[in-house]
Amino acid sequence: MNFMKDEQLRIMFLHNEFRDSVKLIRLGFAEIQNISLDNNFYHLPLQLLSSGIERFLKCYICLGFHGENNTFPELKMLKNHGHDIQKLKKTITEKYFSIRHSNDEYLKKDRDFISNDKNLNQLLYLLSEFGKFARYHNFDIVTGHSKPSINVEKEWEEFETKLLKDDNTLFKHLKKLYKKPNDDEMYISINIKIITILEKFIRGLSKQFTFVDLGELAKQFSPELFDFMSIDDKDLGKTNYNLLQK
């Protein structure tokens, strides 16, 4: 296989992986919105989001590396990150997140949020632990593992409780948006809050594909992220991802 054909094949497969990662994230958001008093199946959104976000960040690194070196990184570079979403995020913010001008306040706010927001970091920690070990937590207990993984589903529920306690006013809920008039308001509030945090994270990274020089290849991939890039602050948490899947 000559170099050009090999390069084109790599780009094609990276694009496939990138498109799949975005689909997994959207599906994960939809499943978060499905959590309710009658549906506490957290495993599915955790599985979708841990896989989707990990894959998205690895694609981002591949594109950032390609933008700087006109080639793709070796497998070892990605394998060194394992399933650690927080480590992937750190690599991105330190190496592949750019601010064009010193007065570019929007990009500065994006980087500050992505790097330092405590709620975001807690969410990504839980998703990272789920992707690394905790998806097999039940088997750890069944088999008497000497160092069982954390119970991410339990800690996720504890995080939800924290969000409610931190937000005394809560969010105004547009129940007609979800078309679930019998859903408990508490779950709708929590779901909106979680989606808002994760949307801001994906939106902040998505802007790098077009607003700065992440590379020509990243610009070619950017249409996959248009829906995230175009979310206004006032619309965060309000997209009905279940409708987008239809």
C-alpha positions in Angstrom: 0.0 0.0 0.0 1.5 3.3 -1.0 1.7 6.3 1.4 -1.2 8.3 -0.1 -3.6 5.4 -0.1 -2.5 4.5 3.5 -3.1 8.1 4.6 -6.5 8.2 3.0 -7.4 5.0 4.6 -6.4 6.3 8.1 -8.4 9.4 7.6 -11.5 7.4 6.5 -11.3 5.2 9.6 -10.6 8.1 11.9 -13.7 9.9 10.5 -15.7 6.7 11.1 -14.5 6.6 14.7 -15.1 10.3 15.2 -18.7 10.1 13.8 -19.4 7.1 16.0 -18.1 8.9 19.1 -20.5 11.8 18.5 -23.4 9.4 18.0 -22.5 7.7 21.3 -22.5 11.0 23.1 -25.8 12.0 21.7 -27.3 8.6 22.6 -25.8 8.9 26.1 -27.5 12.3 26.5 -30.8 10.8 25.4 -30.5 8.1 28.0 -29.7 10.6 30.7 -32.9 12.3 29.8 -34.7 9.0 30.1 -33.7 8.6 33.8 -36.8 9.0 35.9 -38.6 7.7 38.9 -39.6 4.7 36.9 -36.3 4.2 35.1 -33.1 4.0 37.1 -31.1 2.1 34.6 -27.9 4.2 34.9 -25.7 1.5 33.3 -26.7 2.4 29.7 -26.0 6.2 29.8 -22.8 5.5 31.7 -21.7 3.0 29.1 -22.6 5.2 26.2 -21.0 8.4 27.6 -17.8 6.8 28.9 -17.2 5.2 25.5 -18.3 8.1 23.4 -16.4 10.8 25.3 -13.2 8.7 25.5 -13.3 8.0 21.8 -14.1 11.7 21.0 -11.1 12.9 23.0 -8.8 10.3 21.4 -10.0 11.5 18.0 -9.4 15.1 19.0 -5.8 14.2 20.0 -5.2 12.4 16.7 -6.5 15.5 14.8 -4.4 17.9 16.9 -1.3 15.8 16.4 -2.0 15.6 12.7 -2.4 19.4 12.5 1.1 19.9 14.0 2.9 17.0 12.4 1.0 16.2 9.2 0.9 12.6 10.4 -1.0 10.5 13.0 0.4 9.6 16.4 1.6 6.1 17.1 -0.6 3.6 19.0 1.6 3.9 22.1 0.6 7.5 22.6 -3.1 6.7 22.8 -2.5 3.5 24.8 -0.6 5.4 27.4 -3.9 7.2 28.2 -5.8 3.9 28.5 -9.5 4.6 29.3 -8.6 7.6 31.5 -10.8 10.5 30.3 -9.3 12.9 32.7 -5.8 12.2 31.4 -7.0 12.6 27.9 -8.6 16.0 28.8 -5.3 17.1 30.4 -3.3 16.3 27.3 -5.8 18.2 25.2 -5.8 21.4 27.3 -2.0 21.4 27.7 -1.1 20.6 24.0 -4.0 21.0 21.7 -6.3 23.7 23.0 -5.5 27.1 21.5 -6.5 30.7 22.2 -6.0 32.9 19.2 -5.5 36.3 20.9 -4.9 37.4 24.5 -8.3 39.1 24.5 -10.3 36.1 23.2 -12.5 35.9 26.3 -14.8 33.2 25.0 -12.0 30.7 24.4 -10.5 31.6 27.7 -13.8 30.9 29.4 -14.0 27.5 27.6 -10.6 26.5 28.7 -11.2 27.6 32.3 -14.4 25.6 32.4 -12.9 22.5 30.8 -9.9 22.6 33.1 -11.3 23.7 36.4 -15.1 23.2 36.7 -15.6 21.0 39.8 -18.8 19.4 38.6 -17.4 18.7 35.2 -14.4 17.1 36.7 -16.5 14.9 39.0 -18.7 13.8 36.1 -15.6 12.9 34.0 -14.0 11.1 36.9 -17.1 8.9 37.3 -17.3 8.2 33.6 -13.5 7.5 33.5 -13.8 5.1 36.4 -16.7 3.4 34.8 -14.8 3.0 31.5 -11.6 1.7 33.3 -13.0 -0.7 35.9 -16.4 0.0 37.4 -18.5 -1.4 34.6 -17.5 -4.7 36.1 -18.2 -3.7 39.7 -20.9 -6.3 40.2 -18.5 -9.1 39.1 -15.9 -7.7 41.4 -18.3 -8.2 44.3 -19.5 -11.6 43.1 -16.0 -13.0 42.7 -14.6 -11.5 45.9 -12.1 -9.2 44.3 -9.7 -7.9 46.9 -9.8 -4.4 45.5 -13.2 -3.9 43.9 -13.9 -1.0 41.7 -16.0 1.9 42.9 -19.8 1.7 42.6 -20.1 4.4 39.9 -23.9 4.1 39.8 -24.2 4.8 43.5 -21.7 7.7 43.4 -23.5 9.1 40.3 -26.8 9.2 42.4 -24.9 10.9 45.2 -23.6 13.4 42.7 -27.2 14.1 41.5 -28.2 14.8 45.1 -25.3 17.2 45.4 -26.5 19.1 42.3 -29.9 19.5 43.8 -28.6 20.8 47.1 -26.2 23.2 45.3 -29.1 24.7 43.2 -31.7 26.1 45.5 -33.8 27.6 42.7 -33.4 24.6 40.4 -34.0 25.0 36.6 -37.4 25.8 35.1 -38.5 22.6 33.4 -40.0 22.6 30.0 -42.0 19.4 30.4 -43.6 19.8 27.0 -40.1 19.5 25.5 -39.7 16.0 26.9 -43.4 15.1 26.4 -43.3 13.2 29.7 -45.9 14.9 31.9 -45.7 12.3 34.6 -42.0 12.5 35.1 -40.9 13.6 38.5 -39.6 17.2 38.5 -36.6 16.4 40.5 -35.2 14.0 37.8 -35.9 16.5 35.0 -34.0 19.2 37.0 -31.0 16.9 37.5 -31.0 15.7 33.9 -31.0 19.3 32.6 -28.1 20.2 34.9 -26.0 17.2 33.9 -26.6 17.7 30.2 -25.8 21.4 30.5 -22.4 20.6 32.1 -21.5 18.0 29.5 -22.8 20.0 26.6 -20.6 23.0 27.7 -17.6 20.6 27.7 -18.3 19.2 24.2 -19.2 22.7 22.9 -15.9 24.2 24.2 -13.8 21.5 22.5 -15.9 21.6 19.3 -15.1 25.3 18.8 -11.5 24.4 18.5 -12.3 22.6 15.2 -13.2 25.9 13.4 -12.4 28.9 15.5 -8.6 28.2 16.0 -6.0 26.3 14.0 -6.4 22.7 15.1 -5.6 21.7 11.6 -7.1 21.3 8.1 -8.3 17.8 8.8 -10.1 18.9 12.0 -12.0 21.5 9.9 -13.1 18.8 7.5 -14.5 16.8 10.5 -16.2 19.9 12.0 -19.6 19.5 10.4 -20.2 16.5 12.7 -20.1 19.0 15.6 -22.3 21.7 14.3 -25.2 21.0 16.6 -22.9 21.3 19.6 -21.0 24.4 18.4 -24.3 26.2 17.8 -25.8 25.8 21.2 -26.4 29.2 22.9 -25.9 29.5 26.6 -29.7 30.0 27.1 -30.4 26.7 25.3 -27.9 24.5 27.2 -29.7 21.5 28.6 -32.8 22.0 26.5 -32.2 19.9 23.5 -34.4 16.8 23.4 -31.9 14.1 22.3 -34.5 11.4 22.1 -36.1 13.3 19.3 -32.8 13.6 17.5 -32.4 9.9 17.3 -35.6 9.5 15.3 
